[in-house]
Amino acid sequence: MHCVKIAFLTLGMTSMAAGFQASAQTSTQPSDSLLIRQVFDEVLSHGEAHENLRVLCKDIGHRLSGSPSADRAMEWGQQKMSSYGVDTSYIMPVEVPAWTRGDVAEAQALAADGTAMDLHITALGGSVPTPDDGWIEGPLLVVRQLDALETLDARGHIVLLNRPMEPLLINTGAAYGGACAQRGGGASAGAEAGAIGVLVRSMTHALDTLPHTGSLRYKEGVDKLPAAAISTVDASALAKLHREAPGSIQVKMRMNSQDLGTVEQGNVVGEWRGSEFPDEIITLGGHLDSWFGQP
């Protein structure tokens, strides 16, 4: 998924720009440490980062690449940089993928005795829909490691990739990175093993019923399976049912996500030119785009 960048201006840096400008107007040249202290003081005293973030999240809303709200975010970003006195601001055109998760994402587990359990899912970014936007159904297969699918026969199954984030890692980024391969490559690994659909445990330490989405990557030359994130509570419940009665749990799911091709959007760029070293460049970047959970 394309990430729109703000060059030299991130949400957290807007007030720092004002700090640089204020420092540049002083008659004496401060030391590096004093200049950095002044920047920190300016941001901590008069920072606008939280308000800018509020506008992006609440007024503009979710900003998937290719979406109308991403267009609004680009316009807002350029206007905001202009208001901070950049020498130049412009939008650099870029072709980006456009996709929508639609308004249907449902799944249900059926026990051998007919007991049904509704599951909380949401389409993974870039996923194809279920055929004709209807239901697919098959026996549940649960795996913890993605490479386990290389030796398993998943023909006709819906696969749950149930590797949790490692709870003992102090670095939560490492825990996230260690588990997210199943989200990126799970659909194609499932297809190569013969599966008809894939559910991926949400990338979070929290135990709740809120599915956390993110993007997947389809492997060239491999069938594209519908793939959804499933909440951690539901993933754990399915794994328990599967352990107690392997092969007896049926799962059905349906989604109406849609690939909209590509559209032209762009990187929002702002430039401040230095007076002493105008040909030297410092580049800072930040995201304007975002994921959102439910339809």
C-alpha positions as a Python dict, from the first residue, in 0.01 Angstrom:
ca = {
    (1, 'M'): (0, 0, 0),
    (2, 'H'): (139, 339, -100),
    (3, 'C'): (233, 564, 188),
    (4, 'V'): (188, 935, 115),
    (5, 'K'): (477, 1133, 261),
    (6, 'I'): (515, 1488, 383),
    (7, 'A'): (875, 1581, 305),
    (8, 'F'): (1038, 1798, 572),
    (9, 'L'): (710, 1826, 764),
    (10, 'T'): (550, 1558, 975),
    (11, 'L'): (255, 1596, 1205),
    (12, 'G'): (493, 1607, 1497),
    (13, 'M'): (727, 1854, 1331),
    (14, 'T'): (494, 2138, 1232),
    (15, 'S'): (570, 2343, 1538),
    (16, 'M'): (937, 2252, 1519),
    (17, 'A'): (945, 2442, 1193),
    (18, 'A'): (824, 2746, 1379),
    (19, 'G'): (1101, 2686, 1633),
    (20, 'F'): (1365, 2679, 1360),
    (21, 'Q'): (1229, 3002, 1217),
    (22, 'A'): (1226, 3170, 1556),
    (23, 'S'): (1585, 3062, 1622),
    (24, 'A'): (1699, 3183, 1281),
    (25, 'Q'): (1576, 3532, 1367),
    (26, 'T'): (1800, 3569, 1673),
    (27, 'S'): (2097, 3800, 1633),
    (28, 'T'): (2349, 3555, 1781),
    (29, 'Q'): (2409, 3200, 1664),
    (30, 'P'): (2325, 2954, 1947),
    (31, 'S'): (2518, 2634, 2004),
    (32, 'D'): (2373, 2314, 1865),
    (33, 'S'): (2259, 2196, 2208),
    (34, 'L'): (2094, 2532, 2283),
    (35, 'L'): (1923, 2536, 1944),
    (36, 'I'): (1787, 2186, 2003),
    (37, 'R'): (1667, 2292, 2350),
    (38, 'Q'): (1489, 2590, 2196),
    (39, 'V'): (1320, 2365, 1944),
    (40, 'F'): (1201, 2131, 2220),
    (41, 'D'): (1077, 2423, 2429),
    (42, 'E'): (884, 2565, 2136),
    (43, 'V'): (717, 2234, 2054),
    (44, 'L'): (635, 2150, 2416),
    (45, 'S'): (497, 2499, 2483),
    (46, 'H'): (315, 2575, 2159),
    (47, 'G'): (299, 2244, 1972),
    (48, 'E'): (8, 2182, 1736),
    (49, 'A'): (78, 1816, 1659),
    (50, 'H'): (-213, 1678, 1859),
    (51, 'E'): (-458, 1921, 1706),
    (52, 'N'): (-328, 1844, 1356),
    (53, 'L'): (-367, 1473, 1428),
    (54, 'R'): (-720, 1532, 1555),
    (55, 'V'): (-812, 1709, 1232),
    (56, 'L'): (-668, 1425, 1022),
    (57, 'C'): (-840, 1151, 1220),
    (58, 'K'): (-1172, 1314, 1307),
    (59, 'D'): (-1241, 1578, 1041),
    (60, 'I'): (-1083, 1408, 738),
    (61, 'G'): (-1122, 1050, 862),
    (62, 'H'): (-971, 726, 735),
    (63, 'R'): (-735, 773, 443),
    (64, 'L'): (-681, 454, 244),
    (65, 'S'): (-474, 518, -66),
    (66, 'G'): (-693, 595, -363),
    (67, 'S'): (-985, 711, -150),
    (68, 'P'): (-1158, 1053, -166),
    (69, 'S'): (-1055, 1118, 195),
    (70, 'A'): (-691, 1063, 97),
    (71, 'D'): (-740, 1342, -160),
    (72, 'R'): (-874, 1566, 116),
    (73, 'A'): (-574, 1483, 334),
    (74, 'M'): (-337, 1581, 53),
    (75, 'E'): (-509, 1918, 11),
    (76, 'W'): (-505, 1974, 388),
    (77, 'G'): (-135, 1884, 409),
    (78, 'Q'): (-37, 2130, 140),
    (79, 'Q'): (-248, 2407, 292),
    (80, 'K'): (-106, 2338, 638),
    (81, 'M'): (252, 2361, 513),
    (82, 'S'): (176, 2682, 328),
    (83, 'S'): (35, 2828, 650),
    (84, 'Y'): (369, 2753, 820),
    (85, 'G'): (554, 2961, 564),
    (86, 'V'): (726, 2708, 341),
    (87, 'D'): (917, 2847, 46),
    (88, 'T'): (756, 2593, -187),
    (89, 'S'): (476, 2340, -146),
    (90, 'Y'): (343, 2106, -411),
    (91, 'I'): (192, 1763, -472),
    (92, 'M'): (414, 1518, -659),
    (93, 'P'): (185, 1287, -865),
    (94, 'V'): (203, 914, -790),
    (95, 'E'): (-9, 623, -911),
    (96, 'V'): (-150, 440, -609),
    (97, 'P'): (-369, 132, -565),
    (98, 'A'): (-736, 186, -486),
    (99, 'W'): (-931, -78, -295),
    (100, 'T'): (-1235, -91, -71),
    (101, 'R'): (-1331, -350, 186),
    (102, 'G'): (-1699, -294, 108),
    (103, 'D'): (-1972, -328, 367),
    (104, 'V'): (-1987, -704, 419),
    (105, 'A'): (-1741, -904, 631),
    (106, 'E'): (-1905, -1194, 811),
    (107, 'A'): (-1793, -1533, 940),
    (108, 'Q'): (-1936, -1809, 1153),
    (109, 'A'): (-1805, -2129, 1310),
    (110, 'L'): (-2030, -2436, 1325),
    (111, 'A'): (-1963, -2713, 1576),
    (112, 'A'): (-2050, -3076, 1510),
    (113, 'D'): (-2360, -3046, 1733),
    (114, 'G'): (-2488, -2756, 1524),
    (115, 'T'): (-2387, -2483, 1768),
    (116, 'A'): (-2299, -2163, 1581),
    (117, 'M'): (-2051, -1895, 1689),
    (118, 'D'): (-2040, -1561, 1510),
    (119, 'L'): (-1686, -1442, 1440),
    (120, 'H'): (-1551, -1088, 1426),
    (121, 'I'): (-1358, -1038, 1102),
    (122, 'T'): (-1259, -764, 860),
    (123, 'A'): (-1105, -797, 515),
    (124, 'L'): (-728, -773, 492),
    (125, 'G'): (-612, -486, 273),
    (126, 'G'): (-607, -586, -93),
    (127, 'S'): (-805, -906, -40),
    (128, 'V'): (-1029, -1036, -314),
    (129, 'P'): (-1393, -1091, -217),
    (130, 'T'): (-1551, -1429, -169),
    (131, 'P'): (-1687, -1560, -504),
    (132, 'D'): (-1991, -1361, -615),
    (133, 'D'): (-1976, -1190, -273),
    (134, 'G'): (-2139, -1504, -131),
    (135, 'W'): (-2045, -1757, 137),
    (136, 'I'): (-1758, -2000, 123),
    (137, 'E'): (-1757, -2288, 370),
    (138, 'G'): (-1510, -2558, 468),
    (139, 'P'): (-1358, -2746, 760),
    (140, 'L'): (-1128, -2546, 986),
    (141, 'L'): (-753, -2601, 981),
    (142, 'V'): (-547, -2420, 1247),
    (143, 'V'): (-172, -2361, 1218),
    (144, 'R'): (62, -2150, 1433),
    (145, 'Q'): (354, -2122, 1193),
    (146, 'L'): (318, -2009, 833),
    (147, 'D'): (570, -2259, 701),
    (148, 'A'): (360, -2546, 842),
    (149, 'L'): (140, -2508, 534),
    (150, 'E'): (427, -2628, 318),
    (151, 'T'): (370, -2986, 441),
    (152, 'L'): (-6, -2984, 511),
    (153, 'D'): (-293, -3073, 280),
    (154, 'A'): (-542, -2788, 321),
    (155, 'R'): (-760, -2874, 22),
    (156, 'G'): (-1112, -2739, 71),
    (157, 'H'): (-1031, -2595, 415),
    (158, 'I'): (-1052, -2248, 562),
    (159, 'V'): (-718, -2194, 736),
    (160, 'L'): (-671, -2002, 1059),
    (161, 'L'): (-315, -1868, 1094),
    (162, 'N'): (-298, -1837, 1470),
    (163, 'R'): (53, -1724, 1563),
    (164, 'P'): (17, -1470, 1845),
    (165, 'M'): (255, -1184, 1902),
    (166, 'E'): (531, -1291, 2143),
    (167, 'P'): (422, -1156, 2485),
    (168, 'L'): (771, -1178, 2644),
    (169, 'L'): (942, -939, 2403),
    (170, 'I'): (993, -598, 2560),
    (171, 'N'): (1024, -453, 2211),
    (172, 'T'): (664, -472, 2088),
    (173, 'G'): (780, -378, 1739),
    (174, 'A'): (982, -698, 1727),
    (175, 'A'): (681, -896, 1851),
    (176, 'Y'): (469, -740, 1580),
    (177, 'G'): (728, -803, 1310),
    (178, 'G'): (768, -1164, 1414),
    (179, 'A'): (400, -1240, 1371),
    (180, 'C'): (297, -1028, 1072),
    (181, 'A'): (446, -1255, 803),
    (182, 'Q'): (131, -1464, 834),
    (183, 'R'): (-76, -1160, 741),
    (184, 'G'): (135, -1059, 443),
    (185, 'G'): (190, -1405, 295),
    (186, 'G'): (-82, -1618, 451),
    (187, 'A'): (-331, -1600, 165),
    (188, 'S'): (-82, -1724, -94),
    (189, 'A'): (59, -1991, 139),
    (190, 'G'): (-295, -2112, 200),
    (191, 'A'): (-369, -2118, -171),
    (192, 'E'): (-58, -2325, -242),
    (193, 'A'): (-176, -2576, 20),
    (194, 'G'): (-521, -2597, -139),
    (195, 'A'): (-724, -2380, 101),
    (196, 'I'): (-1034, -2188, -8),
    (197, 'G'): (-999, -1901, 240),
    (198, 'V'): (-775, -1768, 516),
    (199, 'L'): (-830, -1610, 857),
    (200, 'V'): (-535, -1437, 1024),
    (201, 'R'): (-506, -1368, 1396),
    (202, 'S'): (-500, -994, 1456),
    (203, 'M'): (-161, -834, 1523),
    (204, 'T'): (-213, -717, 1881),
    (205, 'H'): (-135, -826, 2235),
    (206, 'A'): (-488, -733, 2339),
    (207, 'L'): (-747, -1003, 2387),
    (208, 'D'): (-1062, -848, 2245),
    (209, 'T'): (-1321, -884, 1972),
    (210, 'L'): (-1182, -607, 1749),
    (211, 'P'): (-1015, -738, 1432),
    (212, 'H'): (-702, -544, 1332),
    (213, 'T'): (-658, -512, 958),
    (214, 'G'): (-345, -454, 748),
    (215, 'S'): (-226, -536, 398),
    (216, 'L'): (-151, -869, 233),
    (217, 'R'): (69, -956, -66),
    (218, 'Y'): (-46, -1205, -327),
    (219, 'K'): (225, -1421, -479),
    (220, 'E'): (258, -1402, -855),
    (221, 'G'): (105, -1701, -1031),
    (222, 'V'): (-84, -1828, -723),
    (223, 'D'): (-463, -1820, -686),
    (224, 'K'): (-588, -1524, -485),
    (225, 'L'): (-781, -1634, -179),
    (226, 'P'): (-1018, -1416, 26),
    (227, 'A'): (-838, -1334, 350),
    (228, 'A'): (-961, -1164, 665),
    (229, 'A'): (-826, -1059, 1000),
    (230, 'I'): (-1004, -1225, 1293),
    (231, 'S'): (-1014, -1093, 1648),
    (232, 'T'): (-778, -1244, 1903),
    (233, 'V'): (-1065, -1367, 2121),
    (234, 'D'): (-1225, -1550, 1828),
    (235, 'A'): (-893, -1689, 1706),
    (236, 'S'): (-821, -1833, 2051),
    (237, 'A'): (-1172, -1980, 2076),
    (238, 'L'): (-1144, -2146, 1733),
    (239, 'A'): (-803, -2290, 1819),
    (240, 'K'): (-943, -2438, 2140),
    (241, 'L'): (-1238, -2597, 1955),
    (242, 'H'): (-1000, -2735, 1695),
    (243, 'R'): (-775, -2891, 1961),
    (244, 'E'): (-1070, -3054, 2133),
    (245, 'A'): (-1233, -3189, 1817),
    (246, 'P'): (-996, -3175, 1517),
    (247, 'G'): (-1171, -3178, 1181),
    (248, 'S'): (-1519, -3129, 1324),
    (249, 'I'): (-1542, -2749, 1306),
    (250, 'Q'): (-1687, -2589, 992),
    (251, 'V'): (-1626, -2225, 914),
    (252, 'K'): (-1806, -2008, 663),
    (253, 'M'): (-1723, -1653, 559),
    (254, 'R'): (-1819, -1389, 308),
    (255, 'M'): (-1680, -1049, 207),
    (256, 'N'): (-1748, -800, -70),
    (257, 'S'): (-1414, -616, -86),
    (258, 'Q'): (-1324, -476, -427),
    (259, 'D'): (-1011, -387, -624),
    (260, 'L'): (-1061, -47, -788),
    (261, 'G'): (-740, -45, -990),
    (262, 'T'): (-508, 253, -961),
    (263, 'V'): (-565, 625, -934),
    (264, 'E'): (-340, 929, -932),
    (265, 'Q'): (-274, 1086, -596),
    (266, 'G'): (58, 1212, -470),
    (267, 'N'): (327, 1292, -219),
    (268, 'V'): (279, 1626, -44),
    (269, 'V'): (610, 1812, -41),
    (270, 'G'): (714, 2130, 136),
    (271, 'E'): (1057, 2294, 116),
    (272, 'W'): (1235, 2545, 337),
    (273, 'R'): (1556, 2676, 180),
    (274, 'G'): (1846, 2753, 409),
    (275, 'S'): (2033, 3081, 382),
    (276, 'E'): (2378, 2941, 462),
    (277, 'F'): (2372, 2598, 293),
    (278, 'P'): (2084, 2616, 41),
    (279, 'D'): (2215, 2320, -162),
    (280, 'E'): (2227, 2080, 134),
    (281, 'I'): (1914, 1880, 212),
    (282, 'I'): (1754, 1743, 527),
    (283, 'T'): (1449, 1528, 452),
    (284, 'L'): (1177, 1432, 699),
    (285, 'G'): (868, 1231, 612),
    (286, 'G'): (543, 1113, 764),
    (287, 'H'): (229, 922, 678),
    (288, 'L'): (-89, 1088, 559),
    (289, 'D'): (-261, 758, 485),
    (290, 'S'): (-415, 517, 736),
    (291, 'W'): (-594, 189, 788),
    (292, 'F'): (-939, 163, 933),
    (293, 'G'): (-1108, -136, 1087),
    (294, 'Q'): (-1477, -186, 1030),
    (295, 'P'): (-1673, -104, 711),
}
